[in-house]
């Protein structure tokens, strides 16, 4: 569905080439862009008491942004970092709003995309509430099997709140 936006509105989307370790968003900034990942991989994380807490990943074909900041216009609390060399397209919030309000079909597609993001956030909340590491892993494997091809295991382990060794053991069992 985001591909529809890209095909119909190429001038609104600007390409960014990112090296591993580059940031597209930092805590304390107001998020102005929606990002579409053409290649590579990114992660979104919070920094709480000097500890990183990974909350989301994005890879080929997915979108990412500091959602609460993007919608509220307030400073966000997420860092979004490239964990591989990546190519992303970004669209400024005002350009996106202008584009989607010109056509009912676009607005419906955008609403559908937002619904998918909300469902993903709810699923993540459920993952965090699940105490058993094996069940957390099974939930993510079922929901996002491609994740394990796109994201290094050390980041997946952090996302699942377990050590890389525990993840490896569970994957091999």
Secondary structure, 3 states (H helix, E strand, C coil): CHHHHHHHCHHHEEEEEECCCCEEECCCCECCEEEEEEECEEEEEEEECCEEEEEEEEECCCEECCHHHHHHCCECCCEEEECCCEEEEEEEHHHHHHHHCCCHHHHHHHHHHHHHHHHHHHHHHHHHHCCCHHHHHHHHHHHCCCHHHHCCHHHHHHHCCCCHHHHHHHHHC
